[in-house]
Amino acid sequence: MTEWRPDKLAKRLPNLQARARLQAAMRRWFEAEDFVEVETPILQVAPGAEVHVSGFVTDWELPDGEEQERWLHSSPEFAMKKLLAGGLPRLFQFARVFRNAEGSALHHPEFTMLEWYRAGTGYETIMQDCHALLALSGVEQLRWGGHVCDPRAEPERLTVADAFARHAGVDLLATVGSPEWLAQASGIAMHAGDSWDDVFFRIMFERIEPRLGMGRPTILCEYPIGMAALARAKPDDPRVAERFELYVCGVELANAFGELTDPGIQRARLEADMDEKELLYGARWPVDEDFLAALEHGLPDCAGIALGFDRLVMLATGASHIEDVLWLPVR
């Protein structure tokens, strides 16, 4: 590892200075919005709830010699929702988070996630927050892969169903549960053993994501309910969830939910996701019982979001690799 050497650090320094300015501007914005900045433990009973994410595990050795398994969190979501249940109405965090078996121009095993929550509001307010925060980037254009996007432009709002109709020519919700139908209707190749989710994500990767966030940001919303383990169903259409993702120049920047507050439904979804994880990868994460206890106590109606801060810095500086905006990468 030589990224600390003066010549290499000097090359990254303009990006890193822009990173610091953006983080400071965001902190000022959250303060003006009456948010409180929190810090929650990195070591957790469970790293998160993602089926397709691999985690880092360690042993906590207690003074009496007992050892307990702990994980480096993949998101501070569970911990921050506990604080919502405890009475904090607006909170945010620049969290260091960890995901194993990841590495690419847009992925790093340790990265910074900006996460924030609002009690007493819906996820439409979080959409407005995204618009405001992108405008703080300090540049006229966000850039990636030869594409540009105006960070101050009003985001396009597009449902997942509309995106599939527009870019893949398929009535998505009519195909739920039938991967063969989804593949045939979209013209996407189907592989042996593919689930509906597998075909869905292949279409997303090949047909839809490359067209999102061009010229102006895209808010891709109303995901099928089976793809939102922590989000509540949309009241007027229970087939879909109050979930959206923010895209800029074809890059996913953020994932947001109108938060699920029912502890029984939440437990069932977590168990179902871990069943799928075990089936696919031969491993499952424990359920955070303290998180479910917080829901039992009473999680207020709320909405929240996780935004990849490093990716936003990349797009604001024109960096081609996530390591170009990190003070020191993992080695």
C-alpha positions in Angstrom: 0.0 0.0 0.0 1.6 3.3 -1.2 -1.4 5.6 -1.5 0.0 7.7 1.4 3.1 8.6 -0.6 3.2 12.4 -1.3 2.9 12.0 -5.1 -0.2 9.7 -5.0 -1.9 11.7 -2.2 -1.3 14.9 -4.2 -3.2 13.5 -7.2 -6.2 12.7 -5.0 -6.1 15.8 -2.9 -8.4 18.0 -5.1 -11.1 15.2 -4.9 -10.6 14.8 -1.2 -10.9 18.6 -0.6 -14.1 18.5 -2.6 -15.3 15.6 -0.4 -14.6 17.6 2.7 -16.5 20.6 1.4 -19.5 18.6 0.4 -19.6 16.8 3.7 -19.5 20.1 5.6 -22.2 21.6 3.4 -24.5 18.6 4.0 -23.9 18.9 7.8 -25.0 22.5 7.6 -28.1 21.6 5.6 -29.1 18.9 8.2 -28.5 21.3 11.0 -30.8 23.9 9.4 -33.4 21.2 9.0 -33.3 20.4 12.7 -31.6 17.0 12.4 -29.3 15.6 15.1 -26.2 13.9 14.0 -25.8 10.5 15.7 -23.1 7.8 15.9 -24.2 4.2 16.3 -22.0 1.1 17.0 -20.3 -0.6 14.0 -20.3 -3.9 15.8 -23.8 -5.4 15.7 -25.6 -8.7 16.4 -26.6 -8.7 12.7 -25.0 -6.7 9.9 -28.2 -5.9 8.1 -30.9 -7.6 6.2 -29.6 -7.9 2.6 -29.9 -11.3 0.9 -27.1 -10.7 -1.6 -24.6 -9.0 0.6 -21.6 -10.7 2.3 -20.6 -9.5 5.7 -17.5 -9.4 8.0 -17.8 -11.3 11.2 -15.7 -11.3 14.4 -15.7 -12.5 18.0 -16.2 -10.3 21.0 -14.2 -11.6 23.9 -15.8 -10.6 27.2 -13.8 -10.1 30.4 -14.9 -13.5 31.7 -13.7 -15.2 28.6 -17.0 -15.8 26.9 -17.1 -15.1 23.2 -20.0 -13.6 21.3 -20.3 -13.3 17.6 -20.6 -9.8 16.2 -20.7 -8.4 12.7 -19.5 -5.2 11.1 -22.7 -3.5 10.0 -23.5 -3.2 6.3 -25.8 -0.3 7.2 -26.7 1.6 10.4 -30.4 1.2 9.6 -31.4 -1.0 12.5 -29.6 1.1 15.1 -31.0 4.4 13.8 -34.5 3.0 13.8 -34.0 2.1 17.5 -33.2 5.8 18.1 -36.4 6.8 16.2 -38.3 4.4 18.5 -36.6 6.1 21.5 -38.0 9.5 20.5 -35.6 11.2 18.1 -37.7 12.7 15.3 -34.9 13.6 12.8 -31.5 12.0 12.7 -28.6 11.5 10.3 -25.2 9.8 10.2 -22.1 9.6 8.0 -21.5 5.9 8.8 -18.5 3.7 7.9 -20.1 0.5 6.6 -18.7 -2.8 5.5 -19.5 -5.3 2.7 -17.4 -8.3 2.0 -16.5 -9.8 -1.4 -17.0 -6.4 -3.1 -14.6 -4.5 -5.3 -15.0 -2.5 -8.5 -14.9 1.1 -9.7 -18.0 1.8 -7.7 -17.6 -0.7 -4.8 -15.2 -0.9 -1.9 -15.3 -3.2 1.2 -15.4 -0.2 3.5 -17.2 2.9 2.5 -19.2 5.9 3.8 -23.0 5.8 3.8 -25.0 8.9 4.5 -28.2 7.8 6.2 -31.1 9.9 7.5 -34.6 9.5 8.8 -37.6 11.6 9.4 -40.5 10.7 11.7 -44.0 11.8 10.9 -43.5 12.1 7.2 -43.6 10.0 4.0 -41.0 9.0 1.5 -42.0 11.9 -0.8 -40.3 14.2 1.7 -37.1 12.2 1.4 -37.4 12.7 -2.4 -37.4 16.4 -1.8 -34.4 16.0 0.5 -32.4 14.3 -2.3 -33.1 17.2 -4.6 -31.8 19.6 -2.1 -28.7 17.6 -1.2 -27.7 17.0 -4.8 -27.7 20.8 -5.3 -25.1 21.1 -2.6 -22.5 19.3 -4.8 -21.0 22.6 -5.9 -20.7 21.7 -9.6 -22.8 22.4 -12.6 -22.7 18.8 -13.8 -22.4 15.4 -12.2 -20.4 13.1 -14.5 -19.9 9.3 -15.0 -19.2 7.1 -17.9 -19.4 9.9 -20.5 -22.8 11.0 -19.2 -23.8 14.2 -17.4 -26.6 15.2 -15.1 -27.7 18.6 -13.7 -27.6 18.2 -9.9 -30.0 21.1 -9.5 -32.7 19.8 -12.0 -36.0 18.6 -10.6 -35.7 14.8 -10.6 -37.7 12.6 -13.0 -40.1 10.4 -11.0 -40.6 7.0 -12.6 -42.2 3.9 -11.2 -40.5 0.6 -11.7 -43.5 -0.7 -13.7 -43.3 2.3 -16.0 -39.5 1.8 -16.4 -40.0 -1.8 -17.4 -42.8 -0.8 -19.8 -40.7 2.0 -21.3 -37.3 0.3 -21.6 -38.1 -3.5 -21.7 -41.6 -3.5 -23.2 -43.1 -5.6 -20.4 -46.0 -5.4 -18.0 -43.9 -6.1 -15.0 -46.5 -6.6 -12.3 -48.4 -9.1 -14.5 -45.4 -11.4 -14.6 -44.7 -11.6 -10.8 -43.9 -15.2 -9.9 -43.3 -16.3 -13.4 -39.6 -15.8 -14.5 -40.4 -17.5 -17.8 -43.1 -15.0 -18.6 -40.9 -12.1 -17.6 -37.9 -13.3 -19.7 -40.1 -14.0 -22.7 -41.9 -10.7 -22.6 -38.7 -8.7 -22.3 -36.6 -10.7 -24.7 -34.0 -11.3 -22.0 -32.1 -14.7 -21.9 -33.2 -17.0 -19.1 -30.6 -19.3 -17.5 -31.3 -22.6 -15.9 -32.5 -22.2 -12.3 -33.3 -18.5 -12.7 -35.8 -17.1 -10.3 -38.1 -14.2 -11.1 -35.7 -11.9 -9.1 -32.8 -13.1 -11.2 -34.5 -12.1 -14.4 -35.7 -8.8 -12.9 -32.2 -7.8 -12.0 -30.8 -8.8 -15.4 -33.3 -6.6 -17.1 -32.5 -3.8 -14.6 -28.8 -4.1 -15.3 -29.0 -4.4 -19.1 -32.0 -2.4 -20.1 -33.0 0.1 -17.4 -30.2 1.3 -15.1 -28.1 2.6 -18.1 -30.9 4.9 -19.0 -31.7 6.5 -15.6 -30.4 9.8 -14.4 -29.4 11.2 -17.8 -29.5 15.0 -17.9 -31.5 15.1 -14.6 -31.7 12.7 -11.7 -34.2 9.9 -11.7 -36.2 8.7 -8.7 -37.2 5.1 -9.5 -40.1 4.2 -7.1 -42.7 1.7 -6.2 -40.7 -1.5 -6.3 -42.6 -4.9 -6.2 -43.4 -5.6 -2.6 -41.2 -8.7 -2.6 -38.2 -6.5 -3.1 -38.6 -4.3 -0.1 -38.1 -6.2 3.1 -38.0 -3.1 5.3 -40.6 -0.9 3.5 -44.3 -0.7 3.9 -46.8 -1.5 1.2 -48.2 1.4 -0.8 -51.7 2.0 0.7 -53.5 2.3 -2.7 -51.6 -0.6 -4.3 -50.3 -3.3 -2.0 -48.5 -5.0 -4.9 -45.8 -2.4 -4.6 -43.8 -0.9 -1.7 -42.9 2.6 -0.7 -39.4 2.3 -1.9 -37.3 4.4 -4.3 -33.8 4.5 -5.6 -32.0 7.6 -6.7 -30.0 7.4 -10.0 -27.6 9.8 -11.6 -25.8 9.0 -14.9 -26.9 5.4 -14.6 -25.4 5.0 -11.1 -27.5 4.1 -8.1 -26.8 6.7 -5.4 -29.4 6.0 -2.8 -32.1 3.6 -1.6 -35.1 4.9 0.4 -38.2 3.5 2.2 -41.4 4.5 3.7 -40.5 2.4 6.7 -42.3 -0.7 7.8 -43.4 -0.4 11.4 -45.3 -3.6 12.0 -43.1 -6.0 14.1 -44.9 -9.1 13.1 -44.6 -8.4 9.3 -41.1 -7.3 9.8 -40.0 -10.5 11.6 -41.7 -12.6 8.9 -39.9 -10.7 6.1 -36.5 -11.0 7.8 -36.9 -14.7 8.4 -38.0 -15.2 4.7 -34.9 -13.2 3.5 -32.6 -15.2 5.6 -34.2 -18.4 4.4 -33.4 -17.3 0.8 -29.9 -16.3 1.8 -29.3 -19.7 3.3 -30.7 -21.4 0.1 -28.5 -19.3 -2.2 -25.3 -18.9 -0.2 -25.4 -21.5 2.6 -25.4 -18.9 5.3 -27.8 -16.8 7.3 -27.5 -13.8 9.6 -29.1 -13.7 13.0 -32.2 -11.6 13.5 -31.6 -8.5 15.7 -34.2 -9.1 18.4 -33.5 -5.7 19.9 -34.5 -4.1 16.6 -37.8 -6.0 16.7 -38.3 -5.0 20.3 -38.0 -1.4 19.2 -40.7 -1.9 16.7 -42.8 -3.6 19.4 -42.3 -0.5 21.6 -43.5 1.6 18.7 -41.7 2.9 15.7 -43.4 6.1 14.5 -44.5 6.6 10.9 -41.3 7.5 9.3 -39.2 7.4 6.1 -35.5 7.0 5.6 -32.7 6.7 3.1 -29.1 5.5 2.6 -27.0 7.4 0.2 -23.5 6.3 -1.1 -21.5 9.4 -0.2 -18.3 8.2 -1.9 -20.3 7.7 -5.2 -21.7 11.2 -5.0 -18.2 12.6 -4.5 -17.1 10.6 -7.5 -19.8 12.0 -9.7 -19.1 15.6 -8.4 -15.4 15.4 -9.1 -15.4 13.3 -12.2 -13.4 10.5 -10.6 -13.3 7.2 -12.5 -12.7 5.0 -9.4 -14.0 5.0 -5.9 -10.4 4.8 -4.6 -9.8 8.2 -6.1 -12.1 9.8 -3.5 -10.9 7.9 -0.4 -8.3 9.2 1.9 -6.8 5.7 2.1 -8.3 2.6 0.5 -8.4 -0.8 2.2 -5.4 -2.9 1.4 
